[in-house]
Amino acid sequence: MKIKFSFLAAFLVAATSIFAQDSKPAQDWFLLSPAKANVQGISIEETYETVLKGREGETVVVAVIDSGVDYDHEDLKDVMWVNKDEIPDNGIDDDNNGYVDDIHGWNFIGGKDGRNVNDDNLEVARVYKKLKPMYDGKKRDDIKGKKNKREYDLYQRAKKEIESNRESKMEDIAVYSGIVESIGKIKEALGKEDVTAEDLSAYETDDEAMQRSILVLENIMSRNPNLNEVEEQLTGYVEYLEKSVKYNYNPDFDPRADIVGDNYADSYEKGYGNNIYDGPDAMHGTHVAGIIAATRNNGVGMNGVADNVEIMTIRAVPNGDERDKDVANAIIYAVDNGASVVNMSFGKGFKWDKEAVDKAVKYAMKKDVLLVHAAGNSAQDNDTSYNFPNDGFEKRGLFGPKKAKNWVEVGALDWKGGENSPASFSNYGKANVDVFAPGVDIYSTTPDDEYEYLQGTSMASPVVAGVAAVLRSYYPDLTAEQVKSILMASVDPITVKVRKPGTDETVNFTDLAISGGTINALTAVKLAEKTKGKKKGVSRPMKKDKA
């Protein structure tokens, strides 16, 4: 009884947040100046109207490593990168880069026959499956050698995550699907489709399960009175949970070999995949691309952060965890084909072949390419939690760098500001997250010429990538390391105490990010003006947080 009640109470809290109808900010809030719009935007519109007015920049290629991009979208088709050395659809690798007919980019999770990976499992499931035959049923004291003990500990962590998540999601499926079933029964009993909160309150039943469902629904409808909308959202959420159990947390599910057909054991294999740039689900990647570079001032949809940008789409992220082999090859493809900024709005809690990713990051660093990465949406401290990929190198020479100097890690900012400045879901890290940027209620492009509000550090990262592209466009002599230094040194410091994501604890913003603040394009461009021509990075003293 106590467990069931606690579970129901937890569900009520979750439900009210899932189905709340909160107000939305202006569609372009993240582009605006805080002083003018009273929201913590990045001041890019003011930047174009003042410092950059009348100036022309160079074209910059920004690679979007993601789920795919709708390259025919009305607000993106004019800013897509085109490989001019490749003749479309002739089945020949005209530019000899190892990829046939790669006009707008490449798809590393597709097959030569045109099929594509959509759902995939999480890295934790792959690690669990790999290590289970070696360590299942064994005790740590029975394991010999440091390397084997580390693998044993990794297996135990993976096993715990797999089992706990499958169990909790199965419980959620039972509860949510039960409520959906109850909605149908209530509609049938009342003989109407449009059930109001008053109808629900007046409905009487002796069925205890129905009574519990009504209690939950009354709570939800106090935030969203449209029961049909609630039913649709609940149904979608049940489908999401079912797919998560069937695919994400299922160690036996593996679409890779059948569809992609590569030698998965060879992380340095080239040329696999296809040129289907949007894949079966381009929602996430299209939204990211729009934030960076949706055509500005064309009277359609919305404005991206950057002008003078071409979007190179590289598909490597399924509905599940991306694979290290694909991430490494995606970075290398971006570098070799002219990208100067790479956006990576993905991440995971387990690794497979970090060495391959590290080599690709070092290659990008050598070639002066800036990598911008989303910090994650688990409200976790990245200083003490696992989060991959990251800028730390596992293997390095005696004098090699410990971290990538061309990497920017981005947390998400809420438009509400004040103590709620960091998004409640955002990962953070005093040592491992560089800056924050707008990431809540971000309006951008979605497939089929649509637009939607989405949120996540996945949205904050392309905001930063867009500002970086502006710097590399108007100040082309700046190195990737200098661009990062400018982004860090030009933040708007957040000097009030803020809620640590996922808690009620208030902390200084310097406890959440190295820079202690949020991206400001206007200040960054002004600082770039002073920095151009210099060979080294820039820095300025950070303002101290107020107690």
Buried (B, 14 or more C-beta within 10 A) or exposed (E): EEEEEEBEEEBEEEBBEBBEEEEEBBBBBBBBBBEEBEBBBBBBBBBBEEBBEEEEBEBBBBBBBBBBBBBEBBBBEEBBBEBEEBEEEEEEBBBEBBBBBBBBBBBBBBBBEEBBBBBBBBBBBBBBBBBBEEBEEEEEEEBEEEEBBEBBEBBBBBBEBBEEBBEEBEEBBEBBBBBBEBBEBBBEEBEEEEBBBEBBEEBEBEEEEBEBBBEBBEBBBEBBBBBEEBBEBBBEBBEBBBBBBEBBBBBEBBBBEEBBBBEBEEBEEEEBBBBBBBBBBBBBBBBBBBBBBBBBEEEBBBBBBBBBBBBBBBBBBBBBBBBBBBBBBBBBBBBBBBBBBBBBBBBBBBBBBBBBBBBBBBBBBEBBBBBBBBBBBBBBBBBEEBBBBBBBBEEEEEEEEEBBBBBBBBBBBBBBBEEBBBBBBBBBBBEBBBBBBBBBBBBBBBBEBEBBBBBBBBBBBBBBBBBBBBBBBBBEEBBBBBBBBBBBBBBBBBBEBBBBBBEEEEBBBBBBBBBBBBBBBBBBBBBBEEBBEEEEBBEEEBBEBEE
